[in-house]
Amino acid sequence: MRQSLALLGCCSVLGLVLSSGAQAVELPVRKAGLWEMKMVRAGSPMPEMTMQHCTDENVDRDMNDSVSPLARQVCSKQDIQKTATGYVNDSVCSVAGVTTTSHAEITGDFNSAYTIKTTSHAAGGIAGPGHDGAMTIEAKWLGACKADQKPGDIVMPGGFKMNVRDADKLKGLLPK
């Protein structure tokens, strides 16, 4: 269950960062195939996590489409801009009494490798008077998906596997 919650959290973070919603700037979809994604949280007791995600154009678009309504509901600001080196996303989102202000810089390309560096400040609710965080996601394209994988499959550390299209089933596990 802990891995399921971690997976849902990772997908949500990635989706909110990459969600284009109704923004004027639309992010490109990733190259189809197997992507390795390493997530590191600076100054956090949470260990580095590396996962593999088999994707295609439909899965990436579906992830953006499913997260966009959520982002519109919980985020008072969701601003994505194209820069000379990639994209910048600034957002302010509130969930369960915690307001998180974040700044993400996305560099690289969506065909071979990209990096997302996010800094955030959370306040209120369980975050108390405030908590700063930093996270880096390093993604690289490995090639074709493995024979036993289908688009949407994510393999977590320890071999736990699920498909992002099944993520709605995990929402019931989260505290309200």
KESEZA-573408 format. One record per residue: x, y, z of N, C-alpha, C in turn; residue number from 1. Coordinates in steps of 0.1 Angstrom, whole numbers, always signed. Layout:
N
+-------+-------+-------+-------+-------+-------+-------+-------+-------+-----+
!  n_xx !  n_yy !  n_zz ! ca_xx ! ca_yy ! ca_zz !  c_xx !  c_yy !  c_zz ! num !
+-------+-------+-------+-------+-------+-------+-------+-------+-------+-----+
!     X !     Y !     Z !     X !     Y !     Z !     X !     Y !     Z ! NUM !
...
+-------+-------+-------+-------+-------+-------+-------+-------+-------+-----+
// end
This chain:
176
+-------+-------+-------+-------+-------+-------+-------+-------+-------+-----+
!  n_xx !  n_yy !  n_zz ! ca_xx ! ca_yy ! ca_zz !  c_xx !  c_yy !  c_zz ! num !
+-------+-------+-------+-------+-------+-------+-------+-------+-------+-----+
!    +8 !   -12 !    +0 !    +0 !    +0 !    +0 !    +9 !   +12 !    +0 !   1 !
!   +20 !   +12 !    +7 !   +29 !   +24 !    +8 !   +34 !   +27 !    -6 !   2 !
!   +38 !   +16 !   -14 !   +42 !   +19 !   -27 !   +31 !   +24 !   -36 !   3 !
!   +19 !   +20 !   -34 !    +8 !   +25 !   -42 !    +6 !   +39 !   -39 !   4 !
!    +6 !   +44 !   -27 !    +5 !   +58 !   -23 !   +17 !   +66 !   -29 !   5 !
!   +29 !   +60 !   -28 !   +40 !   +67 !   -34 !   +39 !   +69 !   -49 !   6 !
!   +34 !   +58 !   -56 !   +32 !   +59 !   -70 !   +21 !   +70 !   -74 !   7 !
!   +10 !   +70 !   -66 !    +0 !   +80 !   -69 !    +6 !   +94 !   -67 !   8 !
!   +13 !   +95 !   -56 !   +19 !  +108 !   -53 !   +29 !  +113 !   -64 !   9 !
!   +37 !  +103 !   -69 !   +47 !  +106 !   -80 !   +39 !  +110 !   -92 !  10 !
!   +29 !  +103 !   -96 !   +22 !  +106 !  -108 !   +15 !  +119 !  -107 !  11 !
!    +9 !  +122 !   -95 !    +3 !  +135 !   -93 !   +12 !  +147 !   -94 !  12 !
!   +24 !  +145 !   -88 !   +34 !  +156 !   -89 !   +38 !  +158 !  -103 !  13 !
!   +42 !  +147 !  -110 !   +46 !  +148 !  -124 !   +35 !  +154 !  -132 !  14 !
!   +23 !  +149 !  -130 !   +11 !  +154 !  -138 !    +9 !  +168 !  -136 !  15 !
!    +9 !  +173 !  -123 !    +7 !  +187 !  -121 !   +18 !  +196 !  -127 !  16 !
!   +30 !  +191 !  -126 !   +41 !  +199 !  -132 !   +40 !  +199 !  -148 !  17 !
!   +36 !  +188 !  -153 !   +35 !  +187 !  -168 !   +22 !  +190 !  -174 !  18 !
!   +12 !  +192 !  -165 !    -2 !  +195 !  -169 !    -2 !  +208 !  -177 !  19 !
!    -8 !  +208 !  -189 !    -8 !  +220 !  -197 !   -22 !  +226 !  -195 !  20 !
!   -32 !  +219 !  -192 !   -46 !  +224 !  -190 !   -50 !  +233 !  -201 !  21 !
!   -55 !  +245 !  -198 !   -60 !  +254 !  -207 !   -49 !  +265 !  -209 !  22 !
!   -37 !  +262 !  -206 !   -26 !  +272 !  -207 !   -24 !  +275 !  -222 !  23 !
!   -18 !  +287 !  -225 !   -14 !  +291 !  -238 !    -3 !  +282 !  -243 !  24 !
!    +6 !  +278 !  -234 !   +17 !  +269 !  -237 !   +13 !  +255 !  -235 !  25 !
!   +15 !  +247 !  -246 !   +13 !  +233 !  -245 !   +26 !  +225 !  -245 !  26 !
!   +28 !  +217 !  -235 !   +40 !  +209 !  -235 !   +40 !  +198 !  -244 !  27 !
!   +51 !  +194 !  -250 !   +51 !  +182 !  -259 !   +49 !  +169 !  -252 !  28 !
!   +44 !  +159 !  -258 !   +43 !  +146 !  -252 !   +57 !  +139 !  -254 !  29 !
!   +60 !  +130 !  -245 !   +72 !  +123 !  -245 !   +73 !  +113 !  -256 !  30 !
!   +85 !  +109 !  -261 !   +87 !   +99 !  -271 !   +81 !   +86 !  -265 !  31 !
!   +74 !   +78 !  -273 !   +69 !   +66 !  -269 !   +80 !   +56 !  -266 !  32 !
!   +78 !   +48 !  -255 !   +88 !   +38 !  -251 !   +90 !   +38 !  -236 !  33 !
!  +101 !   +33 !  -232 !  +104 !   +31 !  -218 !  +112 !   +43 !  -213 !  34 !
!  +107 !   +49 !  -203 !  +114 !   +61 !  -196 !  +119 !   +57 !  -182 !  35 !
!  +131 !   +60 !  -179 !  +135 !   +58 !  -165 !  +134 !   +72 !  -158 !  36 !
!  +128 !   +72 !  -147 !  +126 !   +85 !  -140 !  +131 !   +84 !  -125 !  37 !
!  +141 !   +92 !  -122 !  +147 !   +92 !  -109 !  +143 !  +104 !  -102 !  38 !
!  +137 !  +102 !   -90 !  +132 !  +113 !   -82 !  +140 !  +115 !   -69 !  39 !
!  +145 !  +127 !   -67 !  +154 !  +130 !   -56 !  +148 !  +142 !   -49 !  40 !
!  +145 !  +140 !   -36 !  +140 !  +151 !   -27 !  +151 !  +156 !   -18 !  41 !
!  +156 !  +168 !   -21 !  +167 !  +174 !   -13 !  +162 !  +176 !    +2 !  42 !
!  +171 !  +173 !   +11 !  +168 !  +175 !   +25 !  +156 !  +168 !   +30 !  43 !
!  +152 !  +157 !   +24 !  +140 !  +149 !   +28 !  +145 !  +135 !   +33 !  44 !
!  +138 !  +129 !   +43 !  +141 !  +116 !   +47 !  +137 !  +105 !   +37 !  45 !
!  +129 !  +110 !   +27 !  +124 !  +101 !   +17 !  +136 !   +97 !    +8 !  46 !
!  +139 !   +84 !    +6 !  +150 !   +80 !    -2 !  +148 !   +83 !   -17 !  47 !
!  +159 !   +84 !   -24 !  +158 !   +85 !   -39 !  +150 !   +74 !   -44 !  48 !
!  +142 !   +76 !   -54 !  +134 !   +66 !   -60 !  +135 !   +66 !   -75 !  49 !
!  +138 !   +54 !   -81 !  +139 !   +53 !   -95 !  +128 !   +44 !  -100 !  50 !
!  +121 !   +48 !  -110 !  +110 !   +40 !  -116 !  +111 !   +40 !  -131 !  51 !
!  +104 !   +30 !  -137 !  +104 !   +30 !  -152 !   +89 !   +31 !  -156 !  52 !
!   +87 !   +39 !  -166 !   +74 !   +42 !  -171 !   +73 !   +39 !  -186 !  53 !
!   +65 !   +30 !  -190 !   +62 !   +26 !  -204 !   +51 !   +36 !  -209 !  54 !
!   +54 !   +44 !  -219 !   +44 !   +53 !  -223 !   +42 !   +54 !  -238 !  55 !
!   +32 !   +60 !  -242 !   +30 !   +64 !  -256 !   +22 !   +77 !  -257 !  56 !
!   +20 !   +82 !  -268 !   +13 !   +96 !  -270 !    +0 !   +96 !  -262 !  57 !
!    -8 !   +85 !  -264 !   -21 !   +85 !  -258 !   -20 !   +85 !  -242 !  58 !
!   -11 !   +78 !  -236 !   -10 !   +78 !  -222 !    -6 !   +91 !  -217 !  59 !
!    +4 !   +98 !  -223 !    +8 !  +111 !  -219 !    -3 !  +121 !  -220 !  60 !
!   -10 !  +121 !  -231 !   -22 !  +130 !  -232 !   -33 !  +127 !  -222 !  61 !
!   -35 !  +114 !  -220 !   -45 !  +110 !  -209 !   -41 !  +115 !  -196 !  62 !
!   -28 !  +114 !  -192 !   -23 !  +118 !  -179 !   -25 !  +133 !  -178 !  63 !
!   -22 !  +141 !  -188 !   -24 !  +155 !  -188 !   -39 !  +159 !  -187 !  64 !
!   -47 !  +152 !  -195 !   -61 !  +155 !  -195 !   -68 !  +151 !  -181 !  65 !
!   -63 !  +141 !  -175 !   -69 !  +137 !  -162 !   -65 !  +146 !  -150 !  66 !
!   -53 !  +151 !  -151 !   -47 !  +160 !  -141 !   -52 !  +174 !  -143 !  67 !
!   -54 !  +178 !  -155 !   -58 !  +192 !  -157 !   -71 !  +197 !  -149 !  68 !
!   -81 !  +188 !  -149 !   -93 !  +193 !  -141 !   -90 !  +194 !  -126 !  69 !
!   -81 !  +184 !  -121 !   -77 !  +185 !  -107 !   -69 !  +198 !  -105 !  70 !
!   -60 !  +201 !  -114 !   -52 !  +213 !  -112 !   -61 !  +226 !  -112 !  71 !
!   -71 !  +226 !  -121 !   -80 !  +237 !  -121 !   -88 !  +238 !  -108 !  72 !
!   -91 !  +227 !  -102 !   -99 !  +227 !   -89 !   -91 !  +231 !   -77 !  73 !
!   -78 !  +227 !   -77 !   -71 !  +229 !   -64 !   -60 !  +240 !   -66 !  74 !
!   -58 !  +245 !   -78 !   -47 !  +255 !   -80 !   -53 !  +269 !   -84 !  75 !
!   -50 !  +279 !   -76 !   -54 !  +292 !   -79 !   -45 !  +299 !   -90 !  76 !
!   -33 !  +293 !   -91 !   -24 !  +298 !  -102 !   -17 !  +286 !  -108 !  77 !
!   -17 !  +285 !  -121 !   -10 !  +274 !  -128 !    -5 !  +281 !  -141 !  78 !
!    +7 !  +286 !  -141 !   +13 !  +294 !  -152 !   +25 !  +287 !  -158 !  79 !
!   +23 !  +282 !  -170 !   +34 !  +276 !  -178 !   +39 !  +285 !  -189 !  80 !
!   +52 !  +287 !  -189 !   +58 !  +296 !  -199 !   +69 !  +288 !  -206 !  81 !
!   +71 !  +291 !  -219 !   +82 !  +286 !  -227 !   +94 !  +295 !  -225 !  82 !
!  +106 !  +289 !  -223 !  +118 !  +297 !  -221 !  +128 !  +293 !  -231 !  83 !
!  +139 !  +300 !  -231 !  +150 !  +296 !  -241 !  +155 !  +282 !  -239 !  84 !
!  +154 !  +277 !  -227 !  +160 !  +264 !  -224 !  +150 !  +253 !  -221 !  85 !
!  +137 !  +256 !  -221 !  +126 !  +247 !  -218 !  +114 !  +253 !  -214 !  86 !
!  +109 !  +250 !  -202 !   +97 !  +256 !  -197 !   +98 !  +259 !  -182 !  87 !
!   +90 !  +268 !  -178 !   +89 !  +272 !  -164 !   +74 !  +271 !  -160 !  88 !
!   +71 !  +265 !  -148 !   +58 !  +264 !  -143 !   +57 !  +270 !  -129 !  89 !
!   +49 !  +279 !  -127 !   +47 !  +285 !  -114 !   +32 !  +282 !  -110 !  90 !
!   +31 !  +277 !   -97 !   +17 !  +273 !   -93 !   +15 !  +276 !   -78 !  91 !
!    +2 !  +278 !   -75 !    -2 !  +279 !   -61 !   -14 !  +269 !   -60 !  92 !
!   -13 !  +259 !   -52 !   -23 !  +249 !   -51 !   -26 !  +246 !   -36 !  93 !
!   -39 !  +243 !   -33 !   -43 !  +241 !   -19 !   -51 !  +228 !   -19 !  94 !
!   -46 !  +219 !    -9 !   -52 !  +206 !    -7 !   -52 !  +203 !    +8 !  95 !
!   -64 !  +200 !   +13 !   -66 !  +196 !   +27 !   -60 !  +207 !   +36 !  96 !
!   -62 !  +220 !   +33 !   -57 !  +231 !   +42 !   -43 !  +234 !   +40 !  97 !
!   -35 !  +227 !   +32 !   -21 !  +230 !   +29 !   -20 !  +237 !   +16 !  98 !
!   -14 !  +249 !   +16 !   -12 !  +257 !    +4 !    +3 !  +256 !    +0 !  99 !
!    +5 !  +251 !   -12 !   +18 !  +249 !   -17 !   +21 !  +258 !   -29 ! 100 !
!   +31 !  +266 !   -28 !   +36 !  +275 !   -39 !   +48 !  +268 !   -45 ! 101 !
!   +48 !  +266 !   -58 !   +60 !  +259 !   -64 !   +64 !  +266 !   -76 ! 102 !
!   +77 !  +263 !   -79 !   +83 !  +268 !   -91 !   +91 !  +257 !   -97 ! 103 !
!   +88 !  +253 !  -110 !   +94 !  +242 !  -116 !  +101 !  +247 !  -129 ! 104 !
!  +113 !  +242 !  -131 !  +120 !  +245 !  -144 !  +123 !  +231 !  -151 ! 105 !
!  +118 !  +231 !  -163 !  +119 !  +219 !  -171 !  +129 !  +221 !  -183 ! 106 !
!  +139 !  +213 !  -183 !  +149 !  +215 !  -194 !  +152 !  +201 !  -200 ! 107 !
!  +157 !  +202 !  -212 !  +160 !  +190 !  -220 !  +149 !  +189 !  -231 ! 108 !
!  +147 !  +176 !  -235 !  +137 !  +174 !  -246 !  +129 !  +162 !  -242 ! 109 !
!  +118 !  +160 !  -249 !  +109 !  +149 !  -245 !  +111 !  +137 !  -254 ! 110 !
!  +123 !  +137 !  -261 !  +126 !  +125 !  -270 !  +138 !  +117 !  -264 ! 111 !
!  +146 !  +123 !  -256 !  +158 !  +115 !  -250 !  +160 !  +117 !  -235 ! 112 !
!  +159 !  +129 !  -231 !  +161 !  +132 !  -216 !  +156 !  +145 !  -212 ! 113 !
!  +151 !  +146 !  -200 !  +147 !  +159 !  -195 !  +148 !  +159 !  -180 ! 114 !
!  +149 !  +171 !  -174 !  +150 !  +173 !  -160 !  +140 !  +183 !  -155 ! 115 !
!  +133 !  +180 !  -144 !  +124 !  +189 !  -138 !  +130 !  +192 !  -124 ! 116 !
!  +133 !  +205 !  -121 !  +137 !  +209 !  -108 !  +126 !  +218 !  -102 ! 117 !
!  +121 !  +213 !   -91 !  +110 !  +220 !   -84 !  +114 !  +225 !   -70 ! 118 !
!  +111 !  +237 !   -67 !  +112 !  +242 !   -53 !   +98 !  +246 !   -49 ! 119 !
!   +95 !  +243 !   -36 !   +82 !  +246 !   -31 !   +82 !  +251 !   -17 ! 120 !
!   +71 !  +257 !   -14 !   +69 !  +262 !    +0 !   +54 !  +258 !    +4 ! 121 !
!   +53 !  +250 !   +14 !   +40 !  +245 !   +19 !   +37 !  +251 !   +32 ! 122 !
!   +25 !  +256 !   +34 !   +21 !  +262 !   +47 !    +6 !  +259 !   +50 ! 123 !
!    +3 !  +258 !   +63 !   -10 !  +255 !   +68 !   -12 !  +240 !   +70 ! 124 !
!   -24 !  +237 !   +76 !   -27 !  +223 !   +78 !   -15 !  +215 !   +85 ! 125 !
!   -12 !  +204 !   +80 !    -2 !  +195 !   +85 !   +12 !  +201 !   +83 ! 126 !
!   +13 !  +211 !   +74 !   +26 !  +217 !   +71 !   +30 !  +227 !   +81 ! 127 !
!   +20 !  +231 !   +90 !   +23 !  +241 !  +100 !   +26 !  +254 !   +95 ! 128 !
!   +35 !  +261 !  +101 !   +38 !  +275 !   +97 !   +46 !  +275 !   +84 ! 129 !
!   +52 !  +264 !   +79 !   +58 !  +264 !   +66 !   +69 !  +254 !   +65 ! 130 !
!   +70 !  +249 !   +53 !   +80 !  +239 !   +50 !   +85 !  +241 !   +36 ! 131 !
!   +98 !  +242 !   +34 !  +104 !  +243 !   +21 !  +109 !  +230 !   +16 ! 132 !
!  +107 !  +228 !    +3 !  +112 !  +215 !    -3 !  +118 !  +217 !   -17 ! 133 !
!  +126 !  +208 !   -21 !  +131 !  +208 !   -34 !  +131 !  +194 !   -39 ! 134 !
!  +128 !  +192 !   -52 !  +127 !  +179 !   -58 !  +133 !  +180 !   -72 ! 135 !
!  +140 !  +170 !   -76 !  +145 !  +169 !   -90 !  +140 !  +156 !   -96 ! 136 !
!  +135 !  +156 !  -108 !  +131 !  +144 !  -115 !  +140 !  +144 !  -127 ! 137 !
!  +148 !  +133 !  -129 !  +157 !  +132 !  -140 !  +151 !  +120 !  -148 ! 138 !
!  +147 !  +123 !  -161 !  +141 !  +113 !  -169 !  +149 !  +110 !  -181 ! 139 !
!  +151 !   +98 !  -185 !  +158 !   +95 !  -197 !  +151 !   +83 !  -204 ! 140 !
!  +151 !   +84 !  -218 !  +145 !   +74 !  -226 !  +154 !   +62 !  -227 ! 141 !
!  +149 !   +50 !  -225 !  +157 !   +38 !  -225 !  +156 !   +30 !  -238 ! 142 !
!  +145 !   +32 !  -245 !  +142 !   +25 !  -257 !  +128 !   +20 !  -257 ! 143 !
!  +126 !    +9 !  -264 !  +112 !    +3 !  -265 !  +108 !    -3 !  -251 ! 144 !
!   +95 !    -3 !  -249 !   +91 !    -9 !  -237 !   +94 !   -24 !  -237 ! 145 !
!   +95 !   -30 !  -225 !   +98 !   -44 !  -224 !   +86 !   -53 !  -229 ! 146 !
!   +89 !   -65 !  -233 !   +78 !   -73 !  -239 !   +66 !   -75 !  -230 ! 147 !
!   +68 !   -75 !  -216 !   +57 !   -77 !  -207 !   +50 !   -64 !  -203 ! 148 !
!   +54 !   -53 !  -209 !   +48 !   -40 !  -205 !   +39 !   -35 !  -216 ! 149 !
!   +29 !   -27 !  -211 !   +20 !   -20 !  -220 !   +20 !    -5 !  -217 ! 150 !
!   +17 !    +4 !  -226 !   +17 !   +18 !  -223 !    +9 !   +21 !  -210 ! 151 !
!   +15 !   +29 !  -202 !    +9 !   +33 !  -189 !   +15 !   +25 !  -177 ! 152 !
!   +22 !   +14 !  -180 !   +28 !    +6 !  -169 !   +39 !   +14 !  -162 ! 153 !
!   +39 !   +14 !  -149 !   +50 !   +20 !  -141 !   +56 !    +9 !  -132 ! 154 !
!   +69 !    +7 !  -132 !   +75 !    -3 !  -124 !   +83 !    +5 !  -113 ! 155 !
!   +79 !    +3 !  -100 !   +85 !   +10 !   -89 !   +97 !    +1 !   -84 ! 156 !
!  +105 !    +7 !   -75 !  +115 !    -1 !   -68 !  +109 !   -13 !   -62 ! 157 !
!  +116 !   -24 !   -62 !  +111 !   -36 !   -56 !  +102 !   -44 !   -66 ! 158 !
!  +100 !   -39 !   -78 !   +92 !   -46 !   -88 !   +77 !   -44 !   -88 ! 159 !
!   +72 !   -35 !   -78 !   +58 !   -32 !   -78 !   +54 !   -26 !   -91 ! 160 !
!   +44 !   -31 !   -98 !   +40 !   -26 !  -111 !   +25 !   -23 !  -111 ! 161 !
!   +21 !   -12 !  -117 !    +7 !    -9 !  -120 !    +7 !    +0 !  -132 ! 162 !
!    -5 !    +2 !  -137 !    -8 !   +10 !  -148 !   -14 !   +23 !  -144 ! 163 !
!    -9 !   +35 !  -149 !   -14 !   +48 !  -145 !   -29 !   +49 !  -148 ! 164 !
!   -34 !   +42 !  -158 !   -48 !   +42 !  -161 !   -56 !   +36 !  -150 ! 165 !
!   -50 !   +29 !  -141 !   -57 !   +23 !  -130 !   -56 !   +32 !  -117 ! 166 !
!   -49 !   +43 !  -118 !   -47 !   +52 !  -107 !   -59 !   +56 !   -99 ! 167 !
!   -71 !   +57 !  -107 !   -83 !   +61 !  -100 !   -87 !   +51 !   -89 ! 168 !
!   -83 !   +39 !   -90 !   -86 !   +28 !   -80 !   -78 !   +32 !   -67 ! 169 !
!   -67 !   +39 !   -68 !   -59 !   +42 !   -56 !   -64 !   +54 !   -49 ! 170 !
!   -72 !   +62 !   -55 !   -77 !   +75 !   -49 !   -85 !   +72 !   -36 ! 171 !
!   -92 !   +60 !   -36 !   -99 !   +56 !   -24 !   -90 !   +53 !   -12 ! 172 !
!   -77 !   +51 !   -14 !   -68 !   +47 !    -3 !   -63 !   +60 !    +4 ! 173 !
!   -64 !   +71 !    -3 !   -59 !   +84 !    +3 !   -68 !   +89 !   +14 ! 174 !
!   -62 !   +95 !   +24 !   -71 !  +101 !   +35 !   -78 !  +113 !   +29 ! 175 !
!   -90 !  +116 !   +34 !   -97 !  +127 !   +29 !   -95 !  +139 !   +37 ! 176 !
+-------+-------+-------+-------+-------+-------+-------+-------+-------+-----+
// end
